[in-house]
Amino acid sequence: MRQRLAILMLVSCAWLARPAVIPVFAQDPAAPAAAPTDAPAAPPAEIPPSAEPAKAGEESAPAEEAKSAPAPKPATSTSDKWNDKHSIPRSHWPYMFWGKLLPIWLLFLVWVLSADWVNRDTQIFNLGYGTWNPIVFFPVLAMILLVVFPIVVGVAMFWVALILLLVEYLATFVPYVVKHNKSVQLHEKVFTSDWFRYEIAMLANKVGIKMEHERKAEYEKGAPVDLMAVAAEQDRDNQANLITARQSPGYLLVKEVIADMADRRSDKCIFDYTQQSVVSRQHIDGVWHNGDARDRESGDVMLAVMKTLANLNASERRKKQESRFAAKYKDHSYICSLSTQGVPTGERVVLQLLGGYQRAFQHYADLGMRPKMIEQWADVMETPKGLVIFAGMPEGGLTTMTDVSLMETDRLMRDFVAIEEVHHRERELENVEVTTYDATKGELPSKVLPGLIRKYPNAYVLRDFSDPEASKLLINEARDDERLVVTAVHAKSAPEALLRLLQLKVPHKDFASVVTAVLCTRLIRKLCDACKVAYAPTPDLLKKLGIPQGKIEALYRVPKAEEIEKPCKECGGIGFLGRTGLFELLVVDDKVREVLIKQPKLDLLTKAARLAGMRPFQEEGLLLVAKGVTSLAELQRILKE
C-alpha cells in the first residue's frame, strides 16, 4: 500500500512540476486580440469607382470614431501565435516549482519511513498494531490535498499549509515514540542522546571513521554468549523464562561459565554448594581440574538463572531435577544439560556441554592408529564371517572407534544391518540399514532379529549383547551361515572384553569358535606443542622403559610453574591439548580359544593374547612417549585407570 502511495505521489509531483496553465483575467475578454507580429499583412481593400476621395481638410466618419475610441490595453501574455478570439491567455511563469516540490517530497519520504517503522515496531513489541497504524497514516491524507489541489491552497498559503502538515505529522509520530520508549528496555529506546550517539557512530564507521558505539542491555554485556530457554513445551513459556532470567545479575555469570567451559574444551562442570561457598571442577580431556571458588550469594543467583532457563523449580534445593537449556558461542551451538541434587553438605549441580566444535573422525589415522595396525584391523573387518568385538571404557572413545571402523569397511558389496534401541540411536552411517526396538515397551533385540535373518544380510551390528537370546541367534548366524557379527562391550583391555561377553551368558563353546578379533581402545592426552619441555632421559630410565640407549635424544613433559611466566594461550596452562587413541589389538587364535573353553581367566587370557601377537597398552604408549606425543606421567596415569 505504501509503495503504491509513493508511486502516486511521485507521478503527481512530476506533473505539477510543469508550468501551470493560468487564465489572465485582467484582460478584457471583449477586446479584439492584437495582431501577431509574424502574421501575414492583409491585402488593401479595393476602392469602388463611384467613391470619391475626401477633400483636403475633411476627415471621414470612421477616422473620427477611431480618434474618439479609447486605445485597447496591451495583453500581458499570449497563448498562441494567432492571438485571435479563440485564444486563451496563459502565464509563462510556472506556478509549481522545485522550491515547493522538494520540501513536500522530503516530508513524504520521512512519513513513509516513519510509518513503516511504526508498522514493524508495533508488531515486534506488541504495542497495538491496529491502533497506531491508522493514526500514523492520517497525515498522508492532508499531504495528498496539499499536492493535488495547489490552486486551492494558493501561493501565499503554501508555506503555512506545509508547516501545518509538519505539525500534524509530529503530532501523530511523537506520541508513538513516547509510548515505545515507555514500553521497552533502556537499550531499545529511540531518539534519546544514547540513540543519536549510537546512530552517528554507526554512520561514521560505514564511511571509515572509527567511533566507539555500544548500546547494549545489561544482559547483553559480558561474554558473547546467547542463552536460550528450550525446555518448556510452549514457545511462550520459553520466552517468559528467558525474559525472567535476563533480569537477574546471575545471567552474566552463566554466560561466563559457558564461555569458560567452551574455551577450555570442558565437556562437564560440577558445582558443589556448601554453606559458605561454591567449589567447581571442570572435566577437560578426560581429567578433572579444580576451578575458582565463588561466594555463595553469586552462586545462588547463577543457579537460579540456570534452573529458570531449564524450566526447573528454582526454589527446590533438595530433590533431583534434570533438564536442559541451549547456548550459542563463537558460531557454535550447545545443549546445556543441567542436573541438580541435594546432598548432605548442600547441593551438587552438574552442567554438561553437548555439541559445539567436534572433530570429524573419518579414517583410522584420525584416531591415532599406527599404519601397521591399520592394515591388520582392515583385514579383520573385511573377513566375511566371525564375531568382531570393540571394547573400551565409558567415554573412552568406544563409540567413535566403532563408527570409524564401519565407515572404513566396504558397505557397498556387502549388506549391513544394525539393531538399535529407538531411544538411544547411534550415528547414522551410509548403507547401514537400521531396525529399532523399544525397550520402554519391554521389547528386546531378539524380537526384531528373526525378520532381519530372513533378509539374508552379510553383516549384523548389535552393540549390546545383553539379550542372551539375541546373542545366541547372532552367534549361530556367524557359525552356520558364515555372517559377520559386530558387537561392543565395556572393558579395560582386549582379554577382559572376552570375559565380559562370557559373563553375558553367551554359549562358551559357540562363542569361542566364532570370535575373530578384539580391538580395545583408551584415550591419552597429547602434550601441548607450544609449551612442552624436553629433557634428557637417564640410562636407567631408558633401560626401565625398554628403550635402547641412543635411540632417542630427549623425552618431553609438562612445564613446571617456575619455567613459564604466563599460562600458555594454546592449552590454558594445562600442558596438554587434545587426546589421541591407544589401541590393543587381539587376533584370536586356537590357543586363545582353548583358554576361553577350558580356563577363562584374565591372567591366562592375557598370556595367551601376548603369545598371539597382541601388543599391550603399555608398549603402545611407550611409542607415543618416545615420539614426544605424550609424557611418561600421562602414560602411567592411563595405565592405572
C-alpha positions as CSV (number, residue, x, y, z in Angstrom):
1,M,0.0,0.0,0.0
2,R,2.8,2.4,0.9
3,Q,4.6,1.6,-2.3
4,R,1.6,2.5,-4.3
5,L,1.1,5.7,-2.5
6,A,4.8,6.6,-3.0
7,I,4.4,6.0,-6.8
8,L,1.2,8.1,-6.9
9,M,3.0,10.9,-5.0
10,L,5.9,10.8,-7.4
11,V,3.7,11.0,-10.5
12,S,1.6,13.8,-9.0
13,C,4.7,15.8,-8.1
14,A,6.2,15.3,-11.6
15,W,3.0,16.5,-13.3
16,L,2.8,19.5,-11.1
17,A,6.4,20.5,-11.7
18,R,5.5,21.6,-15.3
19,P,4.3,25.2,-15.9
20,A,0.8,25.7,-14.8
21,V,-1.9,27.0,-17.2
22,I,-3.5,30.0,-15.6
23,P,-6.0,32.3,-17.4
24,V,-5.2,36.1,-17.2
25,F,-8.4,37.6,-16.0
26,A,-7.1,41.2,-16.0
27,Q,-7.6,41.4,-19.9
28,D,-11.0,42.4,-21.2
29,P,-12.4,39.4,-23.0
30,A,-14.4,41.6,-25.4
31,A,-11.4,43.5,-26.6
32,P,-10.1,42.4,-30.0
33,A,-6.9,40.5,-29.9
34,A,-3.8,42.2,-31.1
35,A,-2.4,41.0,-34.4
36,P,0.6,38.8,-34.1
37,T,3.8,40.3,-35.3
38,D,4.5,37.4,-37.6
39,A,1.0,37.3,-39.2
40,P,0.9,38.0,-43.0
41,A,-0.3,41.5,-43.9
42,A,-3.9,41.7,-45.2
43,P,-4.2,43.0,-48.8
44,P,-5.5,46.6,-49.2
45,A,-9.2,46.9,-49.8
46,E,-10.2,48.0,-53.3
47,I,-11.9,51.5,-53.7
48,P,-15.1,51.4,-55.7
49,P,-15.1,53.6,-58.8
50,S,-18.0,55.7,-57.6
51,A,-16.3,56.7,-54.5
52,E,-14.6,60.0,-54.4
53,P,-11.6,60.8,-52.3
54,A,-12.2,63.1,-49.4
55,K,-11.4,66.6,-49.8
56,A,-8.4,68.2,-48.2
57,G,-9.1,69.2,-44.6
58,E,-12.0,66.8,-44.3
59,E,-12.0,63.6,-42.4
60,S,-14.1,60.6,-42.8
61,A,-16.5,59.4,-40.1
62,P,-14.6,56.3,-39.3
63,A,-11.5,58.2,-38.7
64,E,-13.3,60.5,-36.3
65,E,-14.6,57.4,-34.4
66,A,-11.2,55.9,-34.3
67,K,-9.8,59.0,-32.7
68,S,-12.6,59.3,-30.2
69,A,-12.4,55.5,-29.2
70,P,-10.0,54.6,-26.3
71,A,-6.9,52.6,-27.2
72,P,-7.0,48.9,-26.2
73,K,-5.0,47.6,-23.3
74,P,-1.9,45.7,-24.2
75,A,-2.1,41.9,-23.5
76,T,0.2,40.8,-20.6
77,S,0.7,37.4,-22.3
78,T,-0.2,35.4,-25.3
79,S,-1.4,31.9,-25.5
80,D,-0.5,31.2,-29.2
81,K,0.8,32.9,-32.3
82,W,-2.6,33.6,-33.8
83,N,-4.0,35.6,-30.8
84,D,-7.5,35.5,-32.2
85,K,-10.8,35.4,-30.5
86,H,-10.4,31.7,-29.8
87,S,-7.1,32.1,-28.0
88,I,-6.8,31.6,-24.2
89,P,-4.4,33.9,-22.4
90,R,-1.7,31.9,-20.4
91,S,1.0,32.8,-18.0
92,H,4.6,31.8,-18.8
93,W,5.6,31.8,-15.1
94,P,5.5,28.1,-13.5
95,Y,3.0,28.0,-10.6
96,M,4.6,24.8,-9.2
97,F,8.4,24.9,-9.0
98,W,11.1,22.8,-7.3
99,G,11.4,25.1,-4.4
100,K,7.9,23.9,-3.3
101,L,8.1,20.4,-4.7
102,L,11.3,19.4,-2.8
103,P,10.0,20.0,0.8
104,I,6.8,18.1,0.0
105,W,8.7,15.2,-1.4
106,L,11.2,15.1,1.6
107,L,8.3,15.2,4.1
108,F,6.6,12.4,2.2
109,L,9.7,10.2,2.3
110,V,10.1,10.9,6.1
111,W,6.5,9.9,6.6
112,V,6.9,6.6,4.5
113,L,10.0,5.6,6.6
114,S,8.2,6.5,9.9
115,A,5.0,4.7,9.1
116,D,7.0,1.6,8.0
117,W,9.0,1.6,11.3
118,V,5.8,2.0,13.3
119,N,4.2,-0.8,11.4
120,R,7.1,-3.2,12.2
121,D,7.7,-1.9,15.7
122,T,4.1,-2.3,16.9
123,Q,4.2,-5.9,15.9
124,I,7.6,-6.7,17.4
125,F,6.8,-5.2,20.8
126,N,3.0,-5.8,20.7
127,L,2.1,-2.1,21.1
128,G,-1.2,-2.1,19.3
129,Y,-0.8,-2.7,15.5
130,G,-4.4,-1.9,14.8
131,T,-4.4,1.4,16.7
132,W,-1.2,3.1,15.8
133,N,-1.1,2.3,12.1
134,P,-4.2,4.4,11.2
135,I,-3.0,7.2,13.5
136,V,0.3,7.5,11.8
137,F,-1.3,7.0,8.3
138,F,-3.6,10.0,8.7
139,P,-1.0,12.8,7.7
140,V,-0.8,11.4,4.2
141,L,-4.4,12.5,3.5
142,A,-3.6,16.1,4.2
143,M,-0.4,15.7,2.2
144,I,-2.4,14.5,-0.9
145,L,-4.7,17.5,-0.6
146,L,-1.7,19.8,-0.4
147,V,-0.2,18.3,-3.6
148,V,-3.3,17.6,-5.7
149,F,-5.1,20.9,-5.0
150,P,-2.3,23.5,-5.1
151,I,-4.7,26.2,-6.5
152,V,-6.9,26.0,-3.5
153,V,-4.0,26.5,-1.2
154,G,-2.5,29.3,-3.2
155,V,1.0,30.6,-3.4
156,A,0.8,32.7,-0.3
157,M,-0.7,30.0,1.9
158,F,1.6,27.1,0.6
159,W,4.3,27.5,3.3
160,V,1.7,27.9,6.0
161,A,0.0,24.7,4.9
162,L,3.3,22.9,4.8
163,I,4.1,23.9,8.3
164,L,0.7,22.8,9.5
165,L,1.3,19.4,7.7
166,L,4.6,19.1,9.6
167,V,2.9,19.8,12.9
168,E,0.3,17.2,12.1
169,Y,3.0,14.6,11.3
170,L,4.8,15.3,14.5
171,A,1.5,15.2,16.5
172,T,0.9,11.6,15.4
173,F,4.5,10.3,15.4
174,V,5.9,11.8,18.6
175,P,3.2,10.2,20.8
176,Y,4.1,6.8,19.5
177,V,7.8,7.4,20.2
178,V,6.9,8.2,23.8
179,K,4.7,5.1,24.0
180,H,7.6,3.0,22.6
181,N,10.2,4.3,25.0
182,K,8.0,3.7,28.0
183,S,7.3,0.1,26.9
184,V,10.8,-1.2,26.1
185,Q,14.1,-1.6,27.8
186,L,16.8,1.1,28.1
187,H,18.9,-0.1,25.2
188,E,15.8,-0.3,22.9
189,K,14.7,3.3,23.3
190,V,14.9,5.7,20.3
191,F,15.6,9.4,19.8
192,T,17.5,9.6,23.1
193,S,21.0,11.0,23.5
194,D,22.4,7.5,23.6
195,W,20.4,6.6,20.5
196,F,21.7,9.5,18.5
197,R,25.3,8.9,19.6
198,Y,25.0,5.2,18.5
199,E,23.5,6.1,15.1
200,I,26.1,8.7,14.4
201,A,28.8,6.3,15.3
202,M,27.4,3.6,13.1
203,L,27.2,6.0,10.1
204,A,30.7,7.2,10.8
205,N,32.0,3.7,10.9
206,K,30.4,3.0,7.5
207,V,32.5,5.8,5.9
208,G,35.7,4.7,7.6
209,I,35.6,7.0,10.6
210,K,36.3,4.8,13.7
211,M,33.9,5.7,16.6
212,E,33.1,3.7,19.6
213,H,29.5,2.7,19.9
214,E,27.9,0.5,22.5
215,R,24.2,0.3,23.0
216,K,23.5,-2.8,25.0
217,A,21.2,-4.1,27.6
218,E,22.6,-5.4,30.9
219,Y,22.1,-9.0,29.8
220,E,24.0,-8.4,26.5
221,K,27.1,-7.4,28.3
222,G,29.8,-9.8,29.5
223,A,30.8,-12.9,27.5
224,P,29.4,-13.0,23.9
225,V,27.1,-15.9,24.7
226,D,23.5,-16.2,23.6
227,L,21.4,-18.2,26.1
228,M,18.1,-19.8,25.1
229,A,15.3,-21.5,27.0
230,V,14.2,-24.6,25.2
231,A,12.8,-27.0,27.9
232,A,9.2,-25.8,28.1
233,E,6.6,-27.2,25.8
234,Q,5.3,-23.9,24.7
235,D,7.4,-21.2,23.0
236,R,5.6,-18.6,25.0
237,D,6.8,-20.2,28.3
238,N,10.3,-20.4,27.0
239,Q,10.2,-16.8,26.1
240,A,8.9,-15.9,29.6
241,N,11.7,-18.0,31.2
242,L,14.3,-16.2,29.1
243,I,13.0,-12.8,30.0
244,T,12.9,-13.6,33.7
245,A,16.4,-15.0,33.6
246,R,17.7,-11.9,31.8
247,Q,16.6,-9.7,34.7
248,S,18.9,-11.4,37.1
249,P,22.5,-10.5,37.7
250,G,23.3,-14.2,37.6
251,Y,22.6,-14.2,33.8
252,L,26.0,-12.7,33.1
253,L,27.6,-15.3,35.5
254,V,26.1,-18.1,33.5
255,K,27.4,-16.6,30.3
256,E,30.9,-16.5,31.7
257,V,30.7,-20.2,32.8
258,I,29.6,-21.3,29.3
259,A,32.3,-19.3,27.6
260,D,35.0,-20.6,30.0
261,M,34.0,-24.2,29.5
262,A,34.0,-23.8,25.8
263,D,37.3,-22.1,25.7
264,R,38.9,-24.7,27.9
265,R,37.4,-27.6,26.0
266,S,35.5,-28.7,29.0
267,D,32.6,-31.0,28.5
268,K,31.3,-31.1,32.1
269,C,31.4,-28.9,35.1
270,I,30.4,-29.8,38.7
271,F,29.4,-27.2,41.3
272,D,29.4,-28.2,44.9
273,Y,27.4,-25.9,47.1
274,T,28.3,-25.5,50.8
275,Q,27.1,-23.0,53.4
276,Q,29.9,-20.6,52.7
277,S,31.0,-21.1,49.1
278,V,30.6,-22.9,45.8
279,V,33.5,-25.0,44.6
280,S,33.7,-26.0,40.9
281,R,35.6,-28.6,38.9
282,Q,35.8,-29.0,35.1
283,H,36.3,-32.1,33.1
284,I,38.9,-31.4,30.4
285,D,40.2,-34.1,28.1
286,G,39.1,-36.8,30.5
287,V,40.7,-35.3,33.6
288,W,39.1,-33.2,36.4
289,H,40.6,-29.8,37.1
290,N,39.8,-27.6,40.1
291,G,38.2,-24.2,39.3
292,D,38.0,-21.0,41.2
293,A,35.7,-20.9,44.2
294,R,32.9,-18.3,44.3
295,D,30.8,-16.9,47.1
296,R,27.5,-18.5,48.0
297,E,25.5,-15.4,47.1
298,S,26.7,-15.2,43.5
299,G,26.5,-19.0,43.2
300,D,22.8,-18.9,44.2
301,V,21.8,-16.3,41.6
302,M,23.7,-18.1,39.0
303,L,22.0,-21.4,39.8
304,A,18.6,-19.7,39.8
305,V,19.2,-18.5,36.3
306,M,20.2,-21.9,35.0
307,K,17.1,-23.5,36.6
308,T,14.9,-20.8,35.2
309,L,16.3,-21.3,31.7
310,A,15.9,-25.1,32.1
311,N,12.2,-24.7,33.2
312,L,13.0,-26.1,36.7
313,N,11.9,-25.0,40.1
314,A,14.5,-22.5,41.2
315,S,13.5,-22.8,44.9
316,E,13.8,-26.6,45.1
317,R,17.2,-27.4,46.5
318,R,16.7,-31.0,47.8
319,K,15.0,-33.1,45.2
320,K,16.7,-34.2,42.0
321,Q,15.9,-32.2,38.9
322,E,17.1,-32.7,35.3
323,S,16.5,-30.6,32.2
324,R,18.4,-28.5,29.7
325,F,18.8,-25.1,28.1
326,A,20.7,-24.0,25.0
327,A,23.6,-21.6,24.2
328,K,25.5,-20.2,21.3
329,Y,29.1,-19.1,21.5
330,K,31.6,-18.3,18.7
331,D,29.3,-19.7,16.0
332,H,28.9,-23.0,17.8
333,S,25.6,-24.2,19.3
334,Y,25.5,-26.2,22.6
335,I,22.9,-28.1,24.5
336,C,23.5,-27.5,28.2
337,S,22.3,-30.5,30.2
338,L,21.6,-29.5,33.8
339,S,21.2,-31.9,36.8
340,T,20.8,-30.8,40.4
341,Q,20.6,-32.9,43.5
342,G,20.5,-32.1,47.2
343,V,23.4,-33.6,49.2
344,P,24.2,-33.5,53.0
345,T,26.6,-30.6,52.5
346,G,24.2,-28.5,50.4
347,E,23.6,-29.2,46.7
348,R,25.5,-30.6,43.7
349,V,25.0,-29.3,40.2
350,V,26.3,-30.9,37.1
351,L,26.4,-28.9,33.9
352,Q,27.3,-30.7,30.7
353,L,28.0,-29.1,27.3
354,L,26.9,-31.2,24.3
355,G,27.7,-30.2,20.8
356,G,29.9,-27.3,19.8
357,Y,33.0,-28.0,17.8
358,Q,33.5,-31.6,17.2
359,R,36.3,-33.0,15.1
360,A,35.0,-35.3,12.3
361,F,36.7,-38.7,12.5
362,Q,36.5,-40.5,9.2
363,H,39.6,-42.7,9.0
364,Y,41.7,-45.0,11.2
365,A,44.6,-42.5,11.0
366,D,42.3,-39.8,12.5
367,L,42.0,-41.9,15.7
368,G,45.8,-42.2,16.0
369,M,46.2,-45.8,14.9
370,R,49.6,-46.9,13.6
371,P,49.8,-47.8,9.9
372,K,50.7,-51.4,10.6
373,M,47.8,-51.8,12.9
374,I,45.5,-50.2,10.4
375,E,46.4,-52.9,7.9
376,Q,45.7,-55.7,10.4
377,W,42.4,-54.3,11.5
378,A,41.2,-53.6,8.0
379,D,41.8,-57.2,7.1
380,V,39.8,-58.3,10.2
381,M,36.8,-56.1,9.2
382,E,36.9,-57.5,5.6
383,T,36.5,-61.1,6.7
384,P,33.2,-62.4,5.6
385,K,32.3,-64.3,8.8
386,G,33.0,-64.4,12.5
387,L,32.4,-62.2,15.6
388,V,34.3,-58.9,15.9
389,I,34.4,-57.2,19.3
390,F,35.0,-53.5,20.1
391,A,36.0,-52.7,23.7
392,G,36.7,-49.6,25.7
393,M,35.7,-47.7,28.9
394,P,32.7,-45.4,29.1
395,E,33.5,-42.1,27.4
396,G,36.8,-43.6,26.3
397,G,36.3,-43.5,22.5
398,L,34.5,-46.8,22.1
399,T,31.6,-45.4,20.0
400,T,33.9,-43.3,17.7
401,M,36.2,-46.3,17.1
402,T,33.2,-48.5,16.2
403,D,31.7,-45.9,13.8
404,V,35.0,-45.2,12.0
405,S,35.6,-49.0,11.6
406,L,32.2,-49.4,10.0
407,M,32.8,-46.4,7.7
408,E,36.2,-47.8,6.6
409,T,34.6,-51.2,5.8
410,D,33.1,-52.0,2.4
411,R,29.4,-51.5,2.7
412,L,28.6,-51.4,-1.0
413,M,29.3,-55.0,-1.9
414,R,28.0,-56.3,1.5
415,D,24.6,-55.7,3.1
416,F,25.0,-54.3,6.7
417,V,22.0,-54.2,9.1
418,A,22.0,-52.7,12.6
419,I,19.8,-53.3,15.6
420,E,19.4,-50.2,17.9
421,E,17.2,-49.1,20.8
422,V,14.8,-46.5,19.5
423,H,15.6,-44.0,22.3
424,H,19.4,-44.5,22.0
425,R,20.2,-44.2,18.4
426,E,23.7,-44.3,17.1
427,R,25.3,-42.2,14.4
428,E,23.7,-42.7,11.0
429,L,26.0,-44.4,8.6
430,E,25.6,-44.7,4.9
431,N,24.5,-48.1,3.6
432,V,23.7,-49.5,7.0
433,E,20.1,-50.4,7.4
434,V,18.8,-49.8,10.9
435,T,16.0,-51.7,12.7
436,T,14.9,-50.4,16.1
437,Y,13.2,-51.9,19.2
438,D,11.6,-50.1,22.1
439,A,13.0,-51.1,25.5
440,T,10.4,-49.0,27.3
441,K,7.7,-51.3,26.0
442,G,9.6,-54.4,27.1
443,E,11.0,-55.2,23.6
444,L,14.3,-56.9,23.1
445,P,16.6,-57.2,20.1
446,S,15.6,-60.9,19.8
447,K,12.1,-59.7,18.7
448,V,13.3,-58.0,15.5
449,L,16.1,-60.4,14.7
450,P,14.1,-63.1,13.0
451,G,12.7,-60.7,10.5
452,L,16.3,-59.5,9.7
453,I,17.6,-63.0,9.3
454,R,15.1,-63.7,6.6
455,K,16.6,-60.9,4.6
456,Y,20.0,-62.7,4.5
457,P,22.3,-59.8,5.2
458,N,26.0,-60.1,5.1
459,A,26.7,-58.4,8.4
460,Y,24.9,-57.7,11.7
461,V,25.7,-54.8,14.0
462,L,24.4,-55.2,17.6
463,R,26.4,-53.1,20.0
464,D,24.7,-54.5,23.1
465,F,24.9,-58.3,23.7
466,S,22.9,-58.2,26.9
467,D,20.0,-60.1,25.4
468,P,21.0,-63.8,25.7
469,E,18.5,-64.9,23.0
470,A,19.7,-62.3,20.5
471,S,23.4,-63.1,21.2
472,K,22.6,-66.8,20.6
473,L,20.9,-66.1,17.3
474,L,23.7,-64.0,16.1
475,I,26.4,-66.5,17.1
476,N,24.5,-69.1,15.2
477,E,24.4,-66.8,12.2
478,A,28.2,-66.3,12.4
479,R,28.9,-70.1,12.8
480,D,26.3,-71.7,10.5
481,D,25.6,-69.1,7.8
482,E,29.0,-67.5,7.8
483,R,27.9,-64.0,8.6
484,L,29.9,-61.2,10.1
485,V,28.7,-60.0,13.5
486,V,29.9,-56.8,15.1
487,T,29.3,-56.0,18.8
488,A,30.8,-53.8,21.6
489,V,31.5,-54.2,25.3
490,H,32.9,-52.1,28.1
491,A,36.3,-53.4,29.2
492,K,39.8,-52.1,30.2
493,S,41.7,-54.5,27.9
494,A,41.1,-56.9,25.0
495,P,41.4,-60.1,27.1
496,E,39.0,-58.6,29.6
497,A,36.5,-57.9,26.8
498,L,36.3,-61.7,26.1
499,L,35.5,-62.4,29.7
500,R,32.9,-59.6,29.8
501,L,31.0,-61.3,27.0
502,L,31.2,-64.7,28.6
503,Q,29.5,-63.1,31.6
504,L,26.6,-62.2,29.5
505,K,25.6,-65.9,29.3
506,V,26.6,-66.4,25.7
507,P,27.3,-70.1,24.8
508,H,31.0,-70.6,25.7
509,K,32.0,-73.1,23.0
510,D,30.0,-71.5,20.2
511,F,31.4,-68.1,21.3
512,A,35.0,-69.3,21.3
513,S,34.5,-70.9,17.9
514,V,33.3,-67.8,16.1
515,V,35.1,-64.9,17.8
516,T,37.7,-63.4,15.4
517,A,39.3,-60.4,17.0
518,V,39.0,-57.8,19.7
519,L,40.1,-54.1,19.4
520,C,40.2,-52.2,22.7
521,T,40.9,-48.5,23.0
522,R,41.9,-45.9,25.6
523,L,42.3,-42.2,25.2
524,I,45.5,-40.5,26.2
525,R,46.2,-36.8,26.4
526,K,48.7,-35.2,24.0
527,L,51.3,-32.7,25.2
528,C,50.9,-29.1,24.1
529,D,53.4,-28.4,21.3
530,A,53.6,-24.8,22.3
531,C,54.8,-25.3,25.9
532,K,56.1,-28.8,26.3
533,V,59.6,-29.1,27.8
534,A,62.3,-31.5,26.6
535,Y,64.6,-33.3,29.0
536,A,67.4,-35.9,28.5
537,P,66.4,-39.3,30.0
538,T,68.9,-41.1,32.2
539,P,70.3,-44.5,31.1
540,D,68.5,-46.2,34.0
541,L,65.2,-44.7,32.8
542,L,65.7,-45.9,29.2
543,K,66.6,-49.3,30.4
544,K,63.5,-49.5,32.6
545,L,61.3,-48.4,29.7
546,G,62.9,-50.9,27.4
547,I,64.2,-48.2,25.0
548,P,67.8,-48.9,23.6
549,Q,70.3,-46.2,24.7
550,G,70.9,-43.7,21.9
551,K,67.6,-44.5,20.3
552,I,66.1,-41.2,21.4
553,E,67.8,-37.9,22.5
554,A,65.0,-36.4,24.6
555,L,61.7,-37.0,26.3
556,Y,59.0,-34.4,26.9
557,R,56.9,-33.3,29.9
558,V,54.6,-30.6,31.1
559,P,56.4,-27.4,32.1
560,K,56.7,-26.6,35.8
561,A,55.3,-23.4,37.3
562,E,58.7,-21.7,37.6
563,E,59.6,-22.5,34.0
564,I,56.8,-20.3,32.5
565,E,56.0,-16.6,33.1
566,K,52.4,-16.7,31.9
567,P,50.0,-19.6,31.3
568,C,50.2,-20.9,27.7
569,K,47.5,-19.4,25.5
570,E,47.1,-22.6,23.5
571,C,46.3,-25.1,26.3
572,G,45.3,-22.6,29.1
573,G,48.2,-23.6,31.3
574,I,47.2,-27.3,31.5
575,G,50.1,-28.6,29.5
576,F,48.0,-30.9,27.4
577,L,46.0,-30.2,24.3
578,G,43.6,-32.8,22.9
579,R,43.7,-36.6,23.0
580,T,44.6,-39.5,20.8
581,G,43.9,-43.2,20.9
582,L,45.8,-46.1,22.3
583,F,44.9,-49.5,20.8
584,E,45.2,-53.1,21.9
585,L,44.5,-55.5,19.0
586,L,44.0,-59.2,19.8
587,V,43.5,-61.5,16.8
588,V,42.1,-64.7,18.3
589,D,43.9,-67.9,17.6
590,D,43.4,-71.5,18.7
591,K,45.4,-71.0,21.9
592,V,43.1,-68.2,23.0
593,R,40.0,-70.3,22.1
594,E,41.3,-73.1,24.1
595,V,41.7,-70.9,27.2
596,L,38.2,-69.5,26.7
597,I,36.7,-73.0,26.7
598,K,38.8,-74.6,29.5
599,Q,40.0,-71.9,31.9
600,P,38.6,-68.5,31.1
601,K,40.7,-66.4,33.5
602,L,42.1,-62.9,32.9
603,D,45.8,-63.7,33.6
604,L,45.7,-66.8,31.3
605,L,43.9,-65.0,28.6
606,T,46.4,-62.1,28.8
607,K,49.3,-64.5,28.5
608,A,47.7,-66.3,25.5
609,A,47.0,-63.0,23.9
610,R,50.6,-61.9,24.2
611,L,51.6,-65.2,22.6
612,A,49.1,-64.5,19.8
613,G,50.9,-61.2,19.0
614,M,48.9,-58.7,20.9
615,R,50.9,-55.6,21.9
616,P,49.5,-54.2,25.2
617,F,48.7,-50.6,26.0
618,Q,52.0,-50.1,27.8
619,E,54.1,-50.8,24.7
620,E,51.8,-48.8,22.5
621,G,52.0,-45.9,24.9
622,L,55.8,-46.0,25.1
623,L,55.9,-45.5,21.4
624,L,54.0,-42.2,21.9
625,V,56.3,-41.2,24.7
626,A,59.4,-41.8,22.6
627,K,57.9,-39.7,19.8
628,G,57.2,-36.8,22.1
629,V,53.4,-37.1,21.6
630,T,52.7,-37.6,25.3
631,S,54.5,-37.7,28.6
632,L,55.6,-40.6,30.8
633,A,53.5,-39.4,33.6
634,E,50.4,-39.3,31.5
635,L,51.0,-42.9,30.3
636,Q,51.3,-44.0,33.9
637,R,48.0,-42.3,34.7
638,I,46.3,-44.1,31.9
639,L,47.6,-47.5,32.8
640,K,46.4,-47.1,36.4
641,E,42.8,-46.5,35.4
